[in-house]
Amino acid sequence: MSAAHDDFEKNIALIIRRSREKRGLSKNKLAEISGLSQRAITYIETQRSSPSIRTIVCVVSAMGIKLSDVISAAEEGISNPQ
């Protein structure tokens, strides 16, 4: 993998974690409203897994964030789109 790809994945993880924290959501609550497990949320936020687009959509949609905003922010290196 290229450094740019690694940075993109890191930014996605940071966006998800910071957005969750900004909204006052626990990992457990985000898991509940996104339909994923708490372990999946942890793995995404700590970059222990590379989530599919579908998984990212489930997570960010549960927080009211558009996927396009997340992707744009990750590409620009911004770790909190909203």
C-alpha positions, 0 to 999 in steps of 0.5 A: 500500500502507498503512503497516501492510501495509509493516510486516507485510511488513517483519516477515515478512522480519525473522522469516525472516532472524532465525529462519534466523540463530538456527538457524545456517542459511546462505541456501544451506542454507535454500534447499536444505531449503525447495526454493527458490533462494538468490536467492529467500531473499535477495529475501524477506529483503531485501524485494525480493519479496513472497512468496506464502503458499505460499512463506512456508510452504515457508521457515518449515516448513523451519525448523520454525516454524508459519505461524500463529506467523509471522503472529501475530508479524508482526502484533504487530511481533515480529520473532522468534517462536521 
